[in-house]
Each structure stands twice: as structure tokens, then as C-alpha cells.
């Protein structure tokens, strides 16, 4: 990666997707926002998936 600054080189090494990260690191850095308690009710739904898979 010639021509890149040290900062840019470091930034390109950061995985952009969670599934490419180490599971241990994900567990250690997880922050519970409290939204799970709200989603436990029957009148709430969450639709999730990868980008471009037709969720809208």
C-alpha cells in the first residue's frame, strides 16, 4: 500500500463487517442499549439482513 499514510494503512485493516471480526472481540465490546426489552412485546418487529437483500 505505497503512498498511504500510517493512519490510512491502519484504517484499511479494520474489518467493515461484523462477521469478519473475532467473536471474542465482539462479545467484549458489545453494549446493550436496552432495546431488546422493548422488542420482547408482540407488537414490535425487527427485520434484518445484509444490504441489498430486499428488506424494504
Backbone as ProteinMPNN parsed JSONL, in Angstrom:
{"seq_chain_A": "XXXXXXXXXXXXXXXXXXXXXXXXXXXXXXXXXXXXXXXXXXXXXXXXXXXXXXXX", "coords_chain_A": {"N_chain_A": [[0.822, -1.176, 0.0], [1.638, 1.365, -0.981], [2.263, 4.845, -0.672], [0.219, 5.492, 1.081], [-0.716, 7.058, 4.151], [0.328, 6.387, 7.563], [-1.915, 6.323, 9.202], [-4.015, 5.917, 7.333], [-3.258, 3.393, 6.376], [-3.622, 1.881, 8.705], [-6.395, 2.185, 9.048], [-7.413, 0.835, 6.814], [-7.101, -1.767, 7.551], [-9.086, -2.375, 9.317], [-11.842, -4.404, 9.774], [-14.839, -4.065, 7.908], [-17.243, -5.29, 8.258], [-19.213, -6.963, 10.68], [-19.262, -9.772, 10.795], [-16.778, -10.485, 9.96], [-15.115, -10.055, 12.023], [-13.384, -10.943, 15.052], [-15.029, -13.168, 17.21], [-14.695, -13.099, 19.983], [-13.781, -10.507, 20.428], [-16.058, -9.089, 19.597], [-17.919, -9.873, 21.564], [-16.705, -8.765, 23.841], [-16.855, -6.031, 23.332], [-19.515, -5.435, 23.083], [-22.372, -3.437, 23.606], [-25.157, -3.125, 25.506], [-28.089, -1.682, 24.566], [-30.57, -1.628, 25.626], [-32.76, -1.977, 24.05], [-33.677, -4.522, 23.511], [-35.491, -5.351, 25.469], [-37.739, -3.815, 24.825], [-38.375, -4.899, 22.356], [-39.366, -7.34, 22.969], [-42.057, -7.397, 23.188], [-45.234, -8.235, 21.68], [-46.154, -6.552, 19.675], [-44.064, -5.464, 18.239], [-41.611, -5.558, 15.681], [-38.646, -6.722, 14.107], [-36.755, -6.437, 11.274], [-34.109, -7.801, 9.684], [-30.998, -8.086, 7.904], [-28.522, -8.665, 5.36], [-27.17, -5.96, 3.412], [-28.931, -4.946, 0.498], [-30.715, -7.074, 0.155], [-33.428, -6.902, -0.165], [-35.091, -5.984, 1.976], [-36.772, -3.831, 2.284]], "CA_chain_A": [[0.0, 0.0, 0.0], [2.54, 2.504, -1.091], [1.627, 6.146, -0.805], [-0.77, 5.741, 2.127], [-0.174, 7.451, 5.448], [0.206, 5.337, 8.578], [-3.313, 6.29, 9.632], [-4.803, 5.263, 6.281], [-2.909, 1.971, 6.382], [-4.289, 1.275, 9.865], [-7.84, 2.172, 8.804], [-7.763, -0.182, 5.823], [-7.035, -3.092, 8.186], [-10.265, -2.567, 10.16], [-12.92, -5.061, 9.029], [-16.031, -3.231, 7.833], [-18.419, -6.098, 8.567], [-19.09, -7.631, 11.977], [-18.992, -11.206, 10.667], [-15.361, -10.694, 9.687], [-14.386, -9.74, 13.244], [-13.208, -12.021, 16.021], [-16.198, -13.245, 18.09], [-14.303, -12.693, 21.336], [-13.751, -9.04, 20.415], [-17.439, -8.621, 19.525], [-18.523, -10.056, 22.889], [-16.098, -7.833, 24.792], [-17.191, -4.642, 23.02], [-20.964, -5.296, 22.951], [-23.022, -2.513, 24.533], [-26.602, -3.346, 25.499], [-28.787, -0.4, 24.515], [-31.86, -1.761, 26.29], [-33.838, -2.115, 23.072], [-34.175, -5.903, 23.496], [-36.682, -5.419, 26.325], [-38.855, -3.245, 24.071], [-38.706, -5.781, 21.237], [-39.956, -8.566, 23.501], [-43.512, -7.259, 23.111], [-45.744, -8.84, 20.452], [-46.475, -5.568, 18.642], [-42.834, -4.935, 17.658], [-40.936, -6.47, 14.772], [-37.358, -6.287, 13.58], [-36.388, -7.106, 10.031], [-32.688, -7.559, 9.496], [-30.331, -8.883, 6.89], [-27.435, -7.974, 4.649], [-27.59, -4.909, 2.485], [-29.275, -5.381, -0.856], [-31.449, -8.336, 0.128], [-34.856, -6.667, -0.347], [-35.823, -5.84, 3.237], [-37.783, -2.763, 2.212]], "C_chain_A": [[0.87, 1.245, 0.0], [1.753, 3.79, -1.255], [0.584, 6.461, 0.252], [-0.078, 6.158, 3.414], [-0.333, 6.298, 6.433], [-1.231, 5.197, 9.04], [-4.183, 5.583, 8.6], [-4.506, 3.776, 6.2], [-3.608, 1.253, 7.526], [-5.789, 1.165, 9.623], [-8.246, 1.112, 7.791], [-7.72, -1.596, 6.403], [-8.241, -3.377, 9.073], [-11.357, -3.245, 9.332], [-14.177, -4.197, 9.036], [-17.299, -3.999, 8.182], [-18.191, -6.891, 9.848], [-18.743, -9.113, 11.83], [-17.545, -11.512, 10.324], [-14.506, -10.445, 10.92], [-14.303, -10.97, 14.143], [-14.384, -12.014, 16.996], [-15.875, -12.802, 19.515], [-14.307, -11.168, 21.448], [-15.171, -8.469, 20.368], [-18.132, -8.752, 20.877], [-17.999, -9.033, 23.883], [-16.528, -6.391, 24.562], [-18.69, -4.407, 22.864], [-21.507, -4.355, 24.017], [-24.524, -2.717, 24.41], [-27.309, -2.0, 25.569], [-30.142, -0.45, 25.21], [-33.015, -1.973, 25.331], [-34.421, -3.531, 23.065], [-35.427, -6.051, 24.356], [-37.914, -4.874, 25.601], [-39.312, -4.185, 22.958], [-39.353, -7.083, 21.68], [-41.484, -8.533, 23.434], [-44.002, -7.757, 21.737], [-46.018, -7.83, 19.341], [-45.241, -4.9, 18.042], [-42.2, -6.005, 16.768], [-39.609, -5.865, 14.348], [-37.073, -7.115, 12.347], [-34.93, -6.789, 9.77], [-32.125, -8.48, 8.434], [-29.257, -8.041, 6.211], [-28.009, -6.913, 3.723], [-27.905, -5.512, 1.124], [-30.061, -6.66, -0.931], [-32.971, -8.122, 0.102], [-35.663, -6.538, 0.926], [-36.906, -4.763, 3.176], [-39.025, -3.255, 1.532]], "O_chain_A": [[0.806, 2.067, 0.915], [0.704, 3.814, -1.899], [0.105, 7.594, 0.318], [1.009, 5.674, 3.732], [-1.054, 5.339, 6.158], [-1.716, 4.085, 9.248], [-5.003, 4.738, 8.958], [-5.416, 2.978, 5.977], [-4.127, 0.151, 7.35], [-6.393, 0.147, 9.963], [-9.331, 0.543, 7.906], [-8.253, -2.526, 5.797], [-8.408, -4.505, 9.537], [-11.759, -2.716, 8.296], [-14.539, -3.651, 10.078], [-18.344, -3.381, 8.384], [-17.105, -7.426, 10.071], [-18.006, -9.656, 12.653], [-17.123, -12.667, 10.387], [-13.287, -10.608, 10.865], [-15.074, -11.917, 13.992], [-14.709, -10.967, 17.555], [-16.713, -12.189, 20.176], [-14.779, -10.61, 22.439], [-15.455, -7.47, 21.029], [-18.853, -7.846, 21.294], [-18.765, -8.492, 24.68], [-16.563, -5.603, 25.507], [-19.103, -3.292, 22.544], [-21.147, -4.461, 25.19], [-25.099, -2.51, 23.341], [-27.139, -1.26, 26.538], [-30.794, 0.582, 25.367], [-34.153, -2.136, 25.772], [-35.564, -3.713, 22.647], [-36.332, -6.805, 23.999], [-39.011, -5.413, 25.751], [-40.502, -4.256, 22.653], [-39.837, -7.849, 20.847], [-42.127, -9.568, 23.612], [-43.263, -7.702, 20.754], [-46.107, -8.216, 18.175], [-45.367, -3.861, 17.393], [-42.251, -7.197, 17.071], [-39.472, -4.646, 14.244], [-37.142, -8.343, 12.376], [-34.56, -5.621, 9.648], [-32.705, -9.517, 8.111], [-29.121, -6.847, 6.477], [-29.168, -6.97, 3.313], [-27.25, -6.447, 0.663], [-30.085, -7.294, -1.986], [-33.724, -9.07, 0.325], [-36.823, -6.948, 0.955], [-37.858, -4.801, 3.955], [-39.986, -2.5, 1.379]]}, "name": "protein", "num_of_chains": 1, "seq": "XXXXXXXXXXXXXXXXXXXXXXXXXXXXXXXXXXXXXXXXXXXXXXXXXXXXXXXX"}
